[in-house]
Amino acid sequence: MKSFASDNWSGVCPEIMEALTATNNAGHIPAYGELEDPVTLEAEKKFNEVFGTSVKVFFVYNGTAANVLGVQHLMRPYQAIVSAHSSHMNEDECGAPEKISGSKIYTIESDDGKITAEDVKPFLRSVGFQHHSQPKVISISQVTEKGTVYTPDEIATLADFAHANNMYLHVDGARIANAAVALGVSFKEMITDTGVDVLSFGGTKNGLMFGEAVVFLNPVLANDFEYSRKQGMQLHSKMRYIAAQFDRYLTRDLWKQNATAANRMARLLADELVRIPQVKVSREVKANGVFVLLPESITETLQQHYYFHVWNYDVNEVRLMCSWDTTEEDVRGFIDVLKGLVGTPSKPQ
Ligand SMILES: Cc1ncc(COP(=O)(O)O)c(C=O)c1O
C-alpha cells in the first residue's frame, strides 16, 4: 500500500541499499567510528565538502536524538530553547528535550510554522532575571511542520539576532534536502553562510534506512559532544552502517535526486487538487508536503485507500506527504479515488 502519511513510510532507496551491502561485505571495520574507521572518515569528508567548511559531524540513530542532543549540548538546564509552538521539538518529541536537557521551551504561535527575531525579542526580557529561564537557543525547522521554508536571508537574520543576544541558532533539518531543492540553494548557502551553529541533518525521510547527523558549524561548540552522545545512548556501535549511508547520500547528489522527486510529486498533487472544487489546498506548497482541507465525510474512506494524517481536526486540514518514491501513478490514483468520493459523498462512518 502506498500512502501520503509521511516521507518515512517509504522504503530505502536502492543506492543506499547498495551502500549498506557494500559496507557489509567489507569485512571487519573498527566499531563506534573509532581508530580512523575509513567509512566514517569518508562520510565526514563529504559533509565538509557539502558545507564548504570543516564541520564536526556526529551520527545518531534518529531525528529526535539529533535535535535533543544537539541543543542540550549548548545549554545549561536553567537556559531555554525558543521555538515555534508547532515545532517537532515542542510537539512531537514526548518532552524529550525538556527531560534530557532539563530546559524549558519558550514557544511562539505561528500560523506558517516560521518564527522571526521580532517573535523572539519578548523573551529577552527574561535575560538577567533570576526567576526566569534564560533564552539560549533559537530552534527552527527547515522545512517547517507547516510545509514552509526559511530563505537563507531569514536564517541569517535569525542567526545574527541570536549571536547579538548571546544565543545560538539550531536548525531541525529533518527535511533539509527538500528545503534546499525548493530554494535552489546548496547546504553551504543555506546553513554555513547564514551562521547556523548546529544542525540536525536528516536522511531517513529522504531515502535512508536510519540515521541522522548532528552537524556543528562552529567546531568549538562540538567539544566533548562525543560524551553527550554516548550518555544520550546514541553512539551506534556499528557506526559504519550510518556513515556508509550518508557517504552515498552526499555522493553524486543522491540527496538532491530524491528530494527533487518528492517535491515534484507534491507540486503535481497540489496542481491536481486545486482543480477539485470540494477541496482546498490550504497552504502554499514549497517542498514535499501538501496541506488540504477535505470534507470530513470522505476522510476515513480516502485514508483506507491512501493513508494520511489529519493535521488540524478543527477544520479537517490533512497533510499529504510525498516521498522519494512517490510516483505520478500514486498521485493520479489518489486523485481518482478522491474525485470518486466527492462526486458521490459517502455517509460519515
Ligand atoms: C521536523 C521533524 N523533526 C524531527 C523529526 C524526528 O525524527 P525521528 O522520528 O527520526 O526521531 C521528525 C519526524 O517526524 C520531523 O518531522
The ligand as a MOL file (V3000), in Angstrom:
LIG
                    3D

  0  0  0     0  0            999 V3000
M  V30 BEGIN CTAB
M  V30 COUNTS 16 16 0 0 0
M  V30 BEGIN ATOM
M  V30 1 C 10.5290 18.1380 11.5310 0
M  V30 2 C 10.9220 16.8630 12.2010 0
M  V30 3 N 11.9690 16.8710 13.0400 0
M  V30 4 C 12.3840 15.7540 13.6580 0
M  V30 5 C 11.7540 14.5540 13.4580 0
M  V30 6 C 12.2140 13.3700 14.2820 0
M  V30 7 O 12.5920 12.2770 13.6150 0
M  V30 8 P 12.6000 10.8180 14.2810 0
M  V30 9 O 11.2340 10.2710 14.1220 0
M  V30 10 O 13.6320 10.1330 13.4700 0
M  V30 11 O 13.0110 10.9400 15.7080 0
M  V30 12 C 10.6590 14.4800 12.5800 0
M  V30 13 C 9.9520 13.1990 12.3500 0
M  V30 14 O 8.7950 13.1290 12.0410 0
M  V30 15 C 10.2370 15.6700 11.9360 0
M  V30 16 O 9.1760 15.6790 11.1210 0
M  V30 END ATOM
M  V30 BEGIN BOND
M  V30 1 1 1 2
M  V30 2 1 2 3
M  V30 3 2 2 15
M  V30 4 2 3 4
M  V30 5 1 4 5
M  V30 6 1 5 6
M  V30 7 2 5 12
M  V30 8 1 6 7
M  V30 9 1 7 8
M  V30 10 2 8 9
M  V30 11 1 8 10
M  V30 12 1 8 11
M  V30 13 1 12 13
M  V30 14 1 12 15
M  V30 15 2 13 14
M  V30 16 1 15 16
M  V30 END BOND
M  V30 END CTAB
M  END
